[in-house]
Amino acid sequence: MAIARGIKIIAENRKAFHDYFIDEKFEAGVVLSGTEVKSLRAGRVNLKDSYVQCKEGEIFLVGVHISPYEQGNRFNLDPMRTRKLLMHKNEIIRLYSTVKQDGLTLVPTKCYFKDGKVKFEIGLARGKKNYDKRDASAEKSAKREIDRAMKNQRKNSDV
């Protein structure tokens, strides 16, 4: 079977961008079973309310829901189980020390296939306060209004 080249996005964690400022992004592989990969190919994953935890020199993905594969019968595992992430040791140590020192957190922002392998993009994140969220939504709505006005202006000038 030919390996598909390139990147195919499976899921994005938009809630993470709403709740956090993402300072840095990293790519990590993940340890999965065969039925979990088949379920991911069908796009059945939820990254909402998930996070990354550092324990004993390893990092783990917690709270990611990968739905059971319909034809998987007894080979299906718990959909909410903790999964091990694969990164270089020095990257893990650097992330762990940054999280401990600065009080940041690690959240998965994206799940995708890269050259036929499942990868997770994890972000080093700082929490947003409520006023930051309000500012971001006000900025977004102002931009939307400007775009709408520009579109109407172009439409009227063409007539």
N, C-alpha and C positions, 0 to 999 in steps of 0.2 A: 504494500500500500504506500502510495506517495505521501510524503509529509508536506502538509500545506505550509507555504512560506508566508511570512508577514504576520500582522497582528489582527486578531479578531476579538473585539471587546465583547465580553459576556455580560458584565454588570458593572454599574458605577454606583458609588455611595454618595449621592447628592446631599444627604443629611449631614455627612461629615463636613462638607464645605459650608453648610449653613451654621453648624455648631462650633467649628474650629477654624483658626487661621492655620493653613498648611504651610510650614516653613520649608521643609525638604521632603523629597520623595525618593523611595528606594524600591527596587524590584527584588522579589523573593519567589523562589519556587515553593511548592507545597507537597507534602506527602499525602497521597490520596489512594483510595481503592479503585478498582476498575469500574464498579457501578457508579461511583461518585463522578468519575470523568464522563461517563455516558450521560449522566444527569446534567452535568455542566454543558455538554455539547447541545443539549436541548434548552439551555438557558435558564435552568431551574435553580437559581441561587439568590439568596437575599443577604446583603451586606449590612443592612440597617441594624443599629445598636450592637455592632461588633467592634472588637478591639484586639490589640496585639499585646501579649504578656511575655515578659522576660523571666525565665526561671533557670537557674543552674547553668548558665552559659548557653542556653538555647532559647529560641523564641517560638511562641505558640499563637495560633489564631483562635480566638474565643468568640463564640456567639454567631458564627456564620452558619446560616441554615442552607444546606444543600439537600433538596428534596429527594426522597428515595426514588430510585429508578423503577419504573412500573414492571419491567420484565426481570427485575433483579432477584426476586424471591428471597431466599435465605442469605444471599450475599450482601444485601443491603445493611449498612451500618447505621448507627444513630445519626439522624440528620444534624443535630446540634453539637456533635462531639468536638473536642478540642483537637486541632490539627497542627502538626509541626511544620514550621516554615524553614526553608533552606536558604541560608546566606553564608557568606564567608565569616569566619570567626572574628576577624578584626572589625568587620562592619557591625556584628552583633555586640561586641564589647563597646564600640563607640556609641551605638544607639543606647545601650543599657546605661552607660555613664551619663549621657546627655539627659536621658529621662529621669534618672535619680537626682542629678544636680539641679537642673533647671525646672523641674516639676512639669515637664511636657508629657504628652501621651502619644502612643502609636495607634493609628487607626488605618484600616484597609480602605483605600479610596477607589480601587478598580480591580476587577478580575478579568483576565483575558488569556487567549491562547497566543503564544509566540512560537512560531515554527513548530506547531503541534504539541507544545508543552503548556501546561496551565501555570500561569504566573499571577501573583498578586502584587499590586502597587500599594505600598504602605507609606503613610505620610507621618512625619514628625509634626505634631499639632499642638497649638496653644488654644485654650478654651476662649470662646467669645463671651462677652457679657451681653446682657439683654439690649443695652443701648447700642452696642456694635451691630447686633442683628437688625435693629430698627434702622440704623444708618445705612446698612447694606440694602435693605428692602426699599428705603426711600430713594437711594441712588439708582437702584434698578428701575423703579417706577418712573423716575425723572428721565432716565435714558429712553425708556419706552415711549414716553410722551414726546420727547424731542424727535425720535425716529418717526413717530406717527405724524407729527406736524410737518417734518421734512418730506415725507411721502405724499401728503396731501398737497403741499406746495408744488412739488414736481408734477403731480397729476393736474393741478389747475393751470400750471404754466404751459403744459403740453396741449391743452385744449384751446 
